[in-house]
Amino acid sequence: MMNSSGSESSLYSLARRSAILLLRIEGAILLGLALYLASASIFKTVTHPGALGAEIAFAIVGAVGLFLCSLSYARGTSWGRSPAVLANLIAVGVSYYMFGGKLYVTAIPLVILAAATLFATLLGYRPTE
C-alpha cells in the first residue's frame, strides 16, 4: 500500500506528464489551425486579409507559447504555469461563447480539452523545496 505522500507524488507525476502532453496537443492543434487558415487563403478569396493574417500570427504565437509552457513543465520550472493556466481559462471562456452560438461540435471538444489541461497544469507543478 502507498502512503499519502506516495499517492500525492504519483498524482503529481501523472498530472505533470499529462500537462506536458496536453499542452503539446493544444499547441499542435493551434499550429494545424494556422496551416489550415494559410492554405485556405490560397484557394479561396480573402475578404479581410489583415484579419486573416492576424489570426494566423496569433495561432502561431499561441502554439509556440503552449509548446514553451510544456517545456517548462518538462524541466520542472515554474515560468510556464501561469501562461498555461491563463490560456486554458481563455479556452474555457471561448467554448462558453461557442455553446451560446450553438457550435456544439467545436465547443464540446474544446471545453473537455481545456478543462483537462487546466486541471493537469494546476496539479502538475510543485515548487522545489
C-alpha positions in Angstrom: 0.0 0.0 0.0 1.0 3.5 -0.7 1.1 6.1 2.0 -0.4 9.5 1.4 2.9 11.1 0.3 3.4 8.3 -2.3 -0.1 8.8 -3.5 0.4 12.6 -3.8 3.7 12.0 -5.6 2.0 9.6 -8.0 -0.8 12.1 -8.7 1.7 14.9 -9.2 3.7 12.8 -11.6 0.6 11.8 -13.6 -0.6 15.4 -13.7 2.8 16.7 -14.8 3.1 14.2 -17.6 -0.5 14.9 -18.6 0.2 18.6 -18.6 3.2 18.2 -20.9 1.3 16.0 -23.3 -1.9 18.1 -23.3 -0.1 21.4 -23.8 1.8 19.9 -26.8 -1.5 18.6 -28.2 -3.1 22.1 -27.8 0.0 23.7 -29.5 -0.2 21.2 -32.4 -3.9 22.0 -32.8 -3.2 25.7 -33.0 -0.4 25.1 -35.5 -2.7 23.0 -37.6 -5.3 25.8 -37.4 -2.7 28.3 -38.6 -1.7 26.0 -41.5 -5.3 25.4 -42.4 -6.0 29.2 -42.5 -2.9 29.8 -44.5 -3.8 27.1 -47.1 -7.5 28.2 -47.2 -6.4 31.7 -48.1 -4.6 30.3 -51.2 -7.7 28.5 -52.5 -10.4 31.0 -51.5 -10.9 34.7 -51.9 -10.0 36.5 -48.7 -12.2 39.5 -48.0 -10.2 40.7 -45.0 -6.5 39.8 -45.4 -5.4 41.8 -42.4 -7.7 39.9 -40.1 -6.7 36.6 -41.5 -3.0 37.4 -41.2 -3.6 38.4 -37.5 -5.4 35.1 -36.8 -2.6 33.1 -38.4 0.0 35.1 -36.4 -1.9 34.7 -33.1 -2.3 31.0 -33.8 1.4 30.5 -34.4 2.4 32.6 -31.3 -0.1 30.6 -29.2 1.3 27.3 -30.5 4.9 28.4 -29.7 3.8 29.6 -26.3 2.0 26.4 -25.4 5.0 24.4 -26.5 7.3 26.5 -24.4 4.9 26.0 -21.4 5.2 22.3 -21.9 9.0 22.6 -21.8 8.7 24.4 -18.5 6.7 21.5 -17.1 9.2 19.0 -18.5 12.1 20.8 -16.8 10.2 21.4 -13.6 10.4 25.1 -13.7 7.6 27.5 -12.7 7.6 30.1 -15.5 5.2 28.1 -17.7 2.4 27.6 -15.2 0.7 30.9 -15.3 0.5 31.2 -19.1 -0.7 27.6 -19.4 -3.5 28.2 -16.8 -4.4 31.6 -18.4 -4.6 30.1 -22.0 -6.9 27.3 -20.8 -9.1 29.6 -18.8 -9.5 31.7 -22.0 -10.2 28.5 -24.0 -13.0 27.6 -21.4 -14.4 31.1 -21.9 -14.3 30.8 -25.7 -16.1 27.4 -25.5 -18.8 29.1 -23.4 -19.5 31.6 -26.2 -19.4 28.7 -28.7 -22.2 27.0 -26.7 -24.1 30.2 -26.9 -23.8 30.2 -30.7 -24.9 26.5 -30.8 -21.5 25.4 -32.2 -21.6 22.2 -30.1 -19.3 20.2 -32.4 -16.5 22.6 -31.6 -17.5 23.7 -28.1 -17.7 20.3 -26.5 -14.2 19.0 -27.5 -12.7 22.5 -26.7 -14.1 22.6 -23.2 -13.1 19.0 -22.5 -9.5 19.6 -23.7 -9.2 22.9 -21.9 -10.6 21.6 -18.6 -8.4 18.6 -18.7 -5.3 20.7 -19.4 -6.3 23.3 -16.8 -6.7 20.5 -14.2 -3.3 18.9 -15.2 -1.5 22.3 -15.2 -2.8 23.2 -11.8 -1.8 19.9 -10.2 1.3 19.2 -12.3 3.6 21.8 -10.7 5.2 21.7 -7.3 7.7 24.3 -6.1 11.1 22.9 -5.2 11.9 22.9 -1.5 
